[in-house]
Amino acid sequence: MNQNEIDAKIGEAWKAHHAGNQETAIEQFLRLIEDVPDHIDAYWGLGLSYRDAGNQESALEAFHKVKELVLVELESEGGQRGRYFMLNRMVDQQIEQMNDFLVG
C-alpha cells in the first residue's frame, strides 16, 4: 500500500470518528492497522474511537500501543522529535484518564 492510499484510509477513518460514527471508525482503523501494523496515527484514532464508543479497556490497550510506538520513535534520530514528544505527553494523559476511569 502506498502513502497516498494510507493517507486516504486514515482520512476516512478520522471523518467517521469526527462524525460520531465510532463503530465505523474502529473498523476502518483496525483495517488500516492490519495493513500498516505500526501506524501511530491509526492506533491513536482507534484509542479515541474506542474511548468515545465507551469501550475504555480497548481504548487503554490502543493507547498503550501508541506509547510503545512513540517511544521507539523518540529513541530514533528521526526528524519529527517534537511531534513525538507532544504525542508522548498526550498519550500519557489518555492512559491516566483511562486508568482513573477503570479503577473508579
TAHURA-V368481 format. One record per backbone hydrogen bond with DSSP energy under -0.5 kcal/mol. CO is the residue of the C=O (numbers start at 1). NH is the residue of the N-H. E is the energy in kcal/mol with one decimal. If there is no record, write none. Layout:
# TAHURA-V368481
co:CO nh:NH e:E
co:CO nh:NH e:E
This chain:
# TAHURA-V368481
co:2 nh:6 e:-2.2
co:3 nh:7 e:-2.9
co:4 nh:8 e:-2.2
co:5 nh:9 e:-2.4
co:6 nh:10 e:-2.8
co:7 nh:11 e:-2.2
co:8 nh:12 e:-2.1
co:9 nh:13 e:-2.1
co:10 nh:14 e:-2.5
co:11 nh:15 e:-2.2
co:12 nh:16 e:-2.2
co:13 nh:17 e:-2.3
co:14 nh:18 e:-3.0
co:15 nh:19 e:-1.7
co:16 nh:21 e:-2.5
co:17 nh:20 e:-1.7
co:20 nh:22 e:-1.5
co:21 nh:25 e:-2.5
co:22 nh:26 e:-3.1
co:23 nh:27 e:-2.2
co:24 nh:28 e:-2.5
co:25 nh:29 e:-3.0
co:26 nh:30 e:-2.7
co:27 nh:31 e:-2.2
co:28 nh:32 e:-2.1
co:29 nh:33 e:-2.3
co:30 nh:34 e:-1.8
co:31 nh:35 e:-1.5
co:32 nh:36 e:-2.9
co:36 nh:39 e:-1.6
co:38 nh:40 e:-1.0
co:39 nh:43 e:-2.0
co:40 nh:44 e:-2.5
co:41 nh:45 e:-2.7
co:42 nh:46 e:-2.4
co:43 nh:47 e:-2.6
co:44 nh:48 e:-2.4
co:45 nh:49 e:-2.6
co:46 nh:50 e:-2.8
co:47 nh:51 e:-2.6
co:48 nh:52 e:-2.7
co:49 nh:53 e:-1.6
co:50 nh:55 e:-2.6
co:51 nh:54 e:-1.4
co:54 nh:56 e:-1.1
co:55 nh:59 e:-2.0
co:56 nh:60 e:-2.5
co:57 nh:61 e:-1.9
co:58 nh:62 e:-2.3
co:59 nh:63 e:-2.7
co:60 nh:64 e:-2.2
co:61 nh:65 e:-1.8
co:62 nh:66 e:-2.1
co:63 nh:67 e:-2.4
co:64 nh:68 e:-2.3
co:65 nh:69 e:-2.5
co:66 nh:70 e:-2.9
co:67 nh:71 e:-2.5
co:68 nh:72 e:-1.5
co:69 nh:73 e:-1.9
co:70 nh:74 e:-2.6
co:71 nh:75 e:-1.6
co:72 nh:76 e:-0.9
co:73 nh:76 e:-0.6
co:73 nh:78 e:-0.5
co:78 nh:81 e:-0.5
co:80 nh:84 e:-1.9
co:81 nh:85 e:-2.5
co:82 nh:86 e:-2.2
co:83 nh:87 e:-2.6
co:84 nh:88 e:-2.2
co:85 nh:89 e:-1.9
co:86 nh:90 e:-2.5
co:87 nh:91 e:-2.8
co:88 nh:92 e:-2.0
co:89 nh:93 e:-1.9
co:90 nh:94 e:-2.0
co:91 nh:95 e:-2.7
co:92 nh:96 e:-2.4
co:93 nh:97 e:-2.5
co:94 nh:98 e:-2.8
co:95 nh:99 e:-2.7
co:96 nh:100 e:-2.6
co:97 nh:101 e:-2.4
co:98 nh:102 e:-2.6
co:99 nh:103 e:-2.4
co:100 nh:104 e:-2.0
